């Protein structure tokens, strides 16, 4: 028999569980609410909540003052909308990222941080960043970069005349040696905006300039107020040479001092505010060139890795006993182009050769021969003939100017492309969820 007291306790437990379950369902329902409709897709509350939480962790880690949550949610949502539009476009274009490419990219990032993949994964987890989330963000960035390369990069051309014109008109002595660390805030104006909307945006930009000049924190202001794609990075454009700065800003940059904030700069995208975060100079560009030769043995159905190494070691022994390297290269090397020149690759600069070859070559003294070295082309016996340090400033400057002009054109075109993509898309935001 169940006593009244035990029955009351059981009923209370059932009611409590029911209330907790109802609370959970309400919370789940809230997190599954639609925040925004983006073309034929949606952004859910839980997706926004997750993204905002990750951004807040990054801001806290950088010791930047946190903007109000509703402002941050609005900024993050706008970024998610633009990213989703780009992902939709990429999907229609058939752009994908394989698991192999994703893992290779992750390994490259780990290597640049002097870690293997497992160490890098552990470091991310220790910072509260799930590795799976990191991979998905990286996949998203790779897809978007490929899309932009396809939509924009192919249209960007830099002619020799443009490079020469820049060097003639803007390339003053020492100017290319100066780099600028810039902060950027954009107050966007949509295409076809009315004069009242333009005036309102200009007023907001002027107000931001006044506050920044009065000492308001730039990073926090960019996070909370900028409409640019790098807003959540505090508006940081990084270090740039003059040729790497959008034409729109370049004229005023050279007269700015560290800490200066520009007046609003008008462009088709809206009003830009630039802050000079720092300035530094660069030394002349000197590179180490290496005169090198090699003998290549390719692997195939008849020659495996062991056999290729065995042949090269035998050739190395013959050279040590007095045989001529060039003669052996002509008769044994599978690189027919260099074999005709006694195995010579002539003078090479950093980056000219594949990484395993270059790494092995850089460890050799002049006239020293390597052990067999494997690359994607086969197995190599490498000998360094000579080395010299060369002032490559003129050539380096020309290449830098070319890259900077191209990057600047891509940046300007990308900004317009993103604003146009956003303005022309069907996007409906549930303001109640913000």
Buried (B, 14 or more C-beta within 10 A) or exposed (E): EEEEEEEEEEEEEEEEEEEEEEEEEEEEEEBEBEBBBBEEEBBBBBBBBBBBEBBBEBBEEEEBEBBEEEBBBBBBBBBBBBBBBBBBBBEEEEBEBEEEEBEEBBBEBBEEEEBEBEEBBEBBEEEEBEBEEBBEBBBBEBBBBBBBEBBBBEEBEBEEEBBEEBBEEBBEEEBBBBBBBBBBBBBBBBEEBEEEEBEBBBEBBBEBBEBBEEEEBBBBBBBBBBBBBBBBBBBBBEBBBBBBBBEBBBEBBBEBEEEBBBEBBBBEBBBBBBBBBEBEEEEEBEBEBBBBBBBBBEBEEEBEEEBBBBBBEEBBEBBEEEEEBBEBBBEBBBBEEBBEBBBBBEBBEEEEBEEBBBEBBEEBEEEEBBEBBBBEBBBBBBBBBEBEEEEBBEEBBBEBBBBBBBBBBBBBBBBBBBBBBBEEBEBEBBEEBB
